[in-house]
Amino acid sequence: MTTLLRLFRQWFPLWPDPLKWFEPLARFYRENADYHRMTSSGGKVDEPQTGVLSALIRPAGRYLEVGCGGGEVARDLARQAAVVACDYSSLALQRAANAKPDSLHLLQANAGKIPLGDATVDGAYSFEVLEHVWNPAEVVAEMIRVVRPGGFILLSVPNQFSLDWHLPKRWYARLLDLCLAGIRWTADRCRGRVFVNREPDLNGPVYADCDMVSCVIPRNLVRLMERSGCRVEFWDTGYMRAHKIGQQPGLDYQRRMTRPFWRNFGDHLLLLARKGKCSVFRSQCSVVRM
């Protein structure tokens, strides 16, 4: 019964109050030593999504990173092109400023209100950030707004539809997880919902995204991008596996990753979209809650 209640709350969360969690989350980001060790490790540069990003970059272009953290990816990318990197955390930006190249410009900004004009960058990317904001659809809309027509939007985010096969879990918990995931996806599809808020578990392990406040199911994010006038070039949840088995996680590899059924159940979603000439980026993508 405890397992059922825990999984039910995961897939059908209560309506959390962002104001209630503002100070606990701020204190967590300031004081949690495990979080600071994880975010300052510099491992992001070697992760698979950066291989896709490198294949998209043109030296003469200008690009935006939303939620740059310590700036590892932005600093690496700035060796190839001009980069604007924004983050809400002043502590993160202080780390990002270390050994900052001239082609990297740092901004302290709310990801839902990016201080750039319309169609001013050639591409925008955000890695493992959407799950940490209360209104991810607003962030996606802002990214679409600042990208020029034909430019790319590259997103990676944990997959709430994942079966978590890499984690120890009893068979009945896996079966319940699968059933509830199917019900959740069906309910979201019927109601047109994309993101669902949840309460963070700040006492949980950092590597398990204990500070996550929003959940996403892959096909819901795909539909959001398409409704916003973007063309989705690929989406997949198996790119972490490509990294583990030593395959080249570049653009050509990702475009071959079709797997129409199983790609719903991987650990993390990677999505590449192109902005159309008539993309819709106003906040019709309003916050979605249970």
BELWOZI-V914856 format. One record per residue. N is the residue number from 1. BURIAL is # if it has 24 or more other C-alpha atoms within 12 Angstrom, else .. D_FIRST is the distance of its C-alpha to the first C-alpha in Angstrom with 2 decimals. Layout:
n = [N	N]
burial = [BURIAL	BURIAL]
d_first = [D_FIRST	D_FIRST]
This chain:
n = [1	2	3	4	5	6	7	8	9	10	11	12	13	14	15	16	17	18	19	20	21	22	23	24	25	26	27	28	29	30	31	32	33	34	35	36	37	38	39	40	41	42	43	44	45	46	47	48	49	50	51	52	53	54	55	56	57	58	59	60	61	62	63	64	65	66	67	68	69	70	71	72	73	74	75	76	77	78	79	80	81	82	83	84	85	86	87	88	89	90	91	92	93	94	95	96	97	98	99	100	101	102	103	104	105	106	107	108	109	110	111	112	113	114	115	116	117	118	119	120	121	122	123	124	125	126	127	128	129	130	131	132	133	134	135	136	137	138	139	140	141	142	143	144	145	146	147	148	149	150	151	152	153	154	155	156	157	158	159	160	161	162	163	164	165	166	167	168	169	170	171	172	173	174	175	176	177	178	179	180	181	182	183	184	185	186	187	188	189	190	191	192	193	194	195	196	197	198	199	200	201	202	203	204	205	206	207	208	209	210	211	212	213	214	215	216	217	218	219	220	221	222	223	224	225	226	227	228	229	230	231	232	233	234	235	236	237	238	239	240	241	242	243	244	245	246	247	248	249	250	251	252	253	254	255	256	257	258	259	260	261	262	263	264	265	266	267	268	269	270	271	272	273	274	275	276	277	278	279	280	281	282	283	284	285	286	287	288	289	290]
burial = [.	.	.	.	.	.	#	.	#	#	#	#	#	.	.	.	.	.	.	.	.	.	.	.	#	.	.	.	#	.	.	.	.	.	#	.	.	.	#	#	.	.	.	#	#	.	#	#	#	#	#	#	#	#	.	#	#	.	.	.	#	#	#	#	#	#	#	#	#	#	#	#	#	#	#	#	#	#	.	#	#	#	#	#	#	#	#	#	#	.	.	#	#	.	#	#	#	.	.	#	.	.	#	#	#	#	#	#	#	#	#	#	#	#	.	#	.	.	#	#	#	#	#	#	#	#	#	#	#	#	#	#	#	#	#	#	#	#	#	#	#	#	#	#	#	#	#	#	#	#	#	#	#	#	#	#	#	#	#	#	#	#	#	#	.	.	.	.	.	.	.	.	#	.	.	#	#	#	.	#	#	.	.	#	#	.	.	#	.	.	.	#	#	#	#	#	#	#	#	#	.	#	.	.	.	.	.	.	#	#	#	#	#	#	#	#	#	#	#	#	#	#	#	#	#	#	#	#	#	#	#	#	#	#	#	#	#	#	#	#	#	#	.	.	.	.	.	#	#	#	#	.	.	#	.	.	#	.	.	.	.	.	#	#	#	#	#	#	#	#	#	#	#	#	#	#	.	.	#	#	#	#	.	.	#	.	#	#	#	#]
d_first = [0.00	3.82	5.41	5.06	6.20	8.59	9.96	10.38	12.27	14.21	15.44	15.86	16.88	18.39	22.19	23.17	26.62	28.80	31.13	28.48	27.78	31.45	32.38	29.25	29.64	33.40	33.00	30.58	33.20	35.98	34.64	31.93	33.88	31.48	31.66	35.45	35.73	33.73	35.68	39.03	38.75	40.79	38.81	38.51	42.03	41.12	38.00	38.26	38.39	41.57	43.24	42.77	43.97	47.10	48.00	48.02	50.21	53.92	56.12	57.67	54.39	52.46	48.70	45.88	42.81	40.14	38.18	40.47	38.94	41.37	43.46	43.34	43.23	45.66	48.20	48.13	48.54	51.34	53.50	53.70	53.71	53.47	49.99	48.65	45.44	43.52	40.75	39.67	39.64	43.05	41.93	40.99	44.35	46.20	44.84	45.66	49.23	49.97	52.47	52.10	54.51	56.75	55.10	51.76	51.42	48.54	47.24	44.92	43.30	40.26	39.11	38.98	42.68	44.48	48.10	49.76	51.74	50.87	51.41	52.49	50.64	50.63	46.96	43.82	40.82	37.61	35.38	31.80	32.58	31.17	27.60	29.02	30.73	29.49	31.67	32.01	33.86	36.54	37.02	37.37	39.87	41.88	42.05	43.35	45.85	47.50	47.79	50.99	50.95	50.39	48.67	45.28	41.84	39.70	36.04	33.30	29.76	26.30	24.78	21.49	21.41	21.58	19.48	20.09	21.38	23.14	20.05	18.25	15.00	13.52	14.52	11.27	10.55	14.15	13.92	11.19	13.40	16.42	15.37	14.42	17.61	19.64	18.57	19.30	22.66	23.63	22.99	24.98	27.74	28.15	28.38	30.44	28.14	28.57	26.80	23.77	23.51	20.61	20.53	21.61	19.94	23.24	21.95	20.69	23.10	26.03	26.19	22.75	24.20	22.54	25.13	24.25	24.42	24.90	23.38	25.46	25.18	28.46	29.94	29.46	31.60	34.09	34.52	35.07	37.81	39.44	39.44	41.09	43.94	43.09	43.41	40.49	42.16	39.08	35.41	33.30	30.23	31.78	34.36	32.61	32.89	36.57	37.10	35.50	37.65	40.76	41.48	43.44	41.06	43.93	44.49	45.74	42.81	40.29	42.19	41.82	38.03	37.30	34.49	33.53	30.05	28.74	29.99	27.07	24.59	26.41	25.52	28.21	30.26	34.05	36.05	39.83	41.49	45.08	46.13	48.18	51.34	49.74	46.30	44.49	43.18	43.00	39.64	38.74	35.91	34.49	31.21	28.15	25.10	22.27]
